[in-house]
């Protein structure tokens, strides 16, 4: 029990740290807290109802509520991480596109860096400002962009901009157009994959619900001939069955925390 309490505190501290960032304060705030409070209430209500329907003894109901509490905390943490991944992906991808557009207008790296960082939140803008300061200090552009992202499209952009500024702008227009197309395709494919993951999660949760419904009807039919609710084996099996359903929902939520930028895309 002590280990479980410590684990819950660690998870809560992680949620608080994520929530303290500028992005979560601006985007989530009160609405996010209300939503997750309702999620907690809903989860506990569902667990109590299921425990009653399947005739779980009180101690197993408590165990199941503890598992549901920890799992809900983890799911909230996973959702926060997914939002953070989305936020970082959007910022990096849009920054690359902006650099392409502004370099085609200025044909110089320095003014393009200044214009490209406008419109972002303070946290991301501070990273862009550090890049600008490093570039002013004489550091190579191809090195400083790695502090923001080491995605292969960012590296390609750095090579195009440096080559264009040092050698000439004859081929840079076409190269930037192709790079913009690659970035837009990257955005589309990544978001499509995330939508497919959400669809998969929802379908699997629906299957879990159908499985619970079938189990409930099967249990009712058996109860008409055999009184099983007082049996130790029955209590353990039903408790394990419901706990595994919660763990399955937890795993599906964890799948959404995978990085939006794949390892294969980092060169």
C-alpha positions in Angstrom: 0.0 0.0 0.0 2.9 2.4 0.8 4.4 1.7 -2.6 1.1 2.5 -4.2 0.8 5.8 -2.4 4.3 6.8 -3.3 3.6 5.8 -6.9 0.5 8.0 -7.0 2.4 10.9 -5.5 5.1 10.6 -8.2 2.5 10.5 -11.0 0.7 13.6 -9.5 4.0 15.5 -9.3 4.6 14.7 -13.0 1.1 16.0 -13.9 1.7 19.2 -11.8 5.1 19.8 -13.5 3.5 19.5 -17.0 0.6 21.7 -16.0 3.0 24.4 -14.7 4.4 25.0 -18.2 3.3 28.2 -20.0 1.5 26.2 -22.7 -0.7 24.2 -20.3 -1.6 27.3 -18.3 -2.8 29.0 -21.4 -4.5 26.1 -23.2 -5.9 23.9 -20.4 -6.5 25.9 -17.3 -9.9 25.6 -15.7 -11.6 23.7 -18.5 -8.9 21.0 -18.3 -9.3 20.6 -14.5 -13.1 20.5 -14.7 -12.9 17.8 -17.5 -10.5 15.6 -15.5 -12.5 16.0 -12.3 -15.6 14.8 -14.2 -13.4 11.9 -15.6 -12.5 10.9 -12.0 -16.1 11.0 -10.9 -17.2 9.0 -13.9 -14.5 6.4 -13.5 -15.4 5.8 -9.8 -19.1 5.7 -10.6 -18.5 3.1 -13.3 -16.3 1.0 -11.0 -18.9 1.0 -8.3 -21.7 0.1 -10.7 -19.6 -2.8 -12.3 -18.6 -4.1 -8.8 -22.2 -4.2 -7.8 -23.4 -5.8 -11.1 -20.7 -8.5 -10.8 -21.3 -9.0 -7.0 -17.8 -8.2 -5.9 -17.1 -8.2 -2.2 -16.2 -5.0 -0.5 -12.5 -5.6 -0.2 -12.2 -6.4 -3.9 -14.2 -3.3 -4.7 -11.6 -1.2 -2.8 -8.7 -2.9 -4.6 -10.4 -2.2 -7.9 -11.0 1.5 -7.0 -7.3 1.9 -6.1 -6.3 0.4 -9.5 -8.8 2.7 -11.2 -7.5 5.7 -9.3 -3.9 5.1 -10.3 -4.8 4.2 -13.8 -6.8 7.4 -14.2 -3.9 9.4 -12.9 -1.6 7.7 -15.5 -4.1 8.3 -18.3 -4.3 12.0 -17.5 -0.5 12.1 -17.5 -0.4 10.3 -20.9 -3.0 12.8 -22.3 -0.8 15.7 -21.1 2.3 14.1 -22.7 0.3 13.6 -25.9 -0.7 17.3 -25.9 2.9 18.3 -25.3 4.1 16.2 -28.2 1.5 17.8 -30.4 2.5 21.2 -29.2 6.2 20.6 -29.9 5.5 19.0 -33.3 3.3 22.0 -34.4 5.9 24.5 -33.3 8.8 22.9 -35.1 6.9 22.1 -38.3 5.4 25.6 -38.5 8.8 27.2 -37.8 10.4 25.3 -40.7 7.7 26.4 -43.0 8.0 30.0 -41.8 11.8 30.0 -42.3 11.2 28.8 -45.9 8.7 31.6 -46.6 10.8 34.4 -45.0 14.0 33.3 -46.6 12.4 33.3 -50.0 11.4 36.9 -49.2 14.6 38.2 -47.7 17.2 35.7 -49.1 19.2 36.2 -45.9 19.2 34.0 -42.8 19.4 36.7 -40.2 16.2 38.7 -41.0 14.4 35.3 -41.7 15.2 34.2 -38.2 13.9 37.4 -36.7 10.6 37.2 -38.6 10.1 33.5 -38.3 9.8 33.5 -34.5 6.9 36.0 -34.4 3.5 34.5 -33.4 4.8 31.6 -31.2 4.3 31.4 -27.4 7.0 32.7 -25.1 8.5 29.3 -24.4 9.2 28.5 -28.0 10.1 32.0 -28.8 12.8 32.0 -26.2 14.4 29.0 -27.9 14.2 30.9 -31.2 15.8 33.9 -29.6 18.7 31.8 -28.3 19.2 30.5 -31.9 19.3 34.1 -33.1 21.8 35.2 -30.4 24.0 32.2 -31.2 23.9 33.1 -34.9 24.8 36.7 -34.1 27.8 35.4 -32.1 29.1 33.7 -35.2 28.1 30.1 -34.7 27.2 28.1 -37.9 23.5 28.1 -38.7 23.7 24.3 -39.3 24.8 23.8 -35.7 22.4 26.2 -34.0 19.2 24.7 -35.6 20.0 21.4 -33.9 19.2 23.0 -30.6 15.6 23.4 -31.8 15.3 20.1 -33.6 17.5 17.5 -35.2 14.9 16.3 -37.7 16.2 15.6 -41.1 14.0 18.3 -42.7 15.5 20.9 -40.4 19.0 19.8 -41.4 18.0 19.9 -45.0 16.7 23.5 -44.5 19.9 24.5 -42.9 22.0 23.2 -45.8 19.7 25.0 -48.4 19.8 28.3 -46.6 23.6 28.2 -46.0 24.3 27.1 -49.6 22.0 29.8 -50.9 23.5 32.6 -48.9 27.1 31.6 -49.5 26.9 30.5 -53.2 23.8 32.1 -54.7 20.0 31.9 -55.0 19.8 30.3 -58.4 18.4 27.0 -57.2 17.2 27.9 -53.7 13.7 28.8 -54.8 12.9 25.4 -56.2 14.7 23.6 -53.3 12.6 25.6 -50.8 9.4 24.8 -52.6 10.2 21.1 -52.6 11.1 21.3 -48.9 7.8 23.0 -48.1 6.0 20.2 -49.9 8.0 17.6 -47.8 7.1 19.4 -44.6 3.4 19.7 -45.4 3.4 16.0 -46.3 5.2 15.2 -43.0 2.5 17.1 -41.1 -0.3 15.4 -43.0 1.1 11.9 -42.4 1.9 12.5 -38.8 -1.6 13.8 -38.0 -3.2 11.0 -40.0 -1.3 8.4 -37.9 -2.4 10.1 -34.7 -6.0 10.1 -35.8 -5.8 6.4 -36.6 -4.3 5.7 -33.2 -7.3 7.5 -31.6 -9.7 5.5 -33.7 -8.0 2.3 -32.7 -8.2 3.2 -29.0 -12.0 4.0 -29.3 -12.7 0.7 -31.2 -10.8 -1.3 -28.6 -12.6 0.5 -25.7 -15.9 -0.3 -27.4 -14.9 -4.0 -27.6 -14.0 -3.9 -23.9 -17.5 -2.6 -23.2 -19.1 -5.3 -25.3 -17.0 -7.9 -23.5 -18.3 -6.6 -20.1 -21.9 -6.7 -21.4 -21.5 -10.3 -22.6 -19.9 -11.3 -19.3 -22.7 -9.7 -17.3 -25.4 -11.7 -19.2 -23.4 -14.9 -18.9 -23.0 -14.4 -15.2 -26.7 -13.8 -14.8 -27.5 -17.1 -16.5 -25.1 -19.0 -14.4 -26.4 -17.4 -11.2 -29.8 -18.8 -11.9 -28.5 -22.3 -11.4 -25.4 -21.8 -9.2 -24.9 -19.2 -6.4 -21.3 -18.3 -7.2 -20.9 -14.8 -5.7 -19.7 -16.1 -2.4 -17.0 -18.3 -3.9 -13.4 -17.2 -3.5 -12.5 -18.4 -7.1 -15.4 -16.4 -8.5 -14.3 -13.2 -6.7 -10.7 -13.6 -7.8 -11.7 -14.3 -11.5 -14.1 -11.3 -11.7 -11.7 -9.0 -10.0 -8.9 -10.1 -12.3 -11.2 -9.7 -15.3 -12.2 -6.1 -14.4 -8.6 -5.2 -13.5 -7.4 -6.4 -16.9 -10.0 -4.3 -18.6 -8.7 -1.2 -16.8 -5.1 -2.2 -17.7 -6.1 -2.6 -21.3 -7.6 0.9 -21.4 -4.4 2.1 -19.7 -2.2 0.5 -22.4 -4.3 2.1 -25.2 -3.8 5.5 -23.7 -0.1 4.9 -23.4 0.1 4.2 -27.1 -0.8 7.9 -27.7 2.3 9.1 -25.8 4.7 7.8 -28.4 6.8 10.6 -29.9 5.3 12.4 -32.9 8.8 12.6 -34.4 10.0 9.1 -35.2 13.6 7.9 -34.6 13.9 7.2 -38.3 13.3 10.9 -39.0 16.3 12.0 -36.9 19.5 11.8 -38.8 
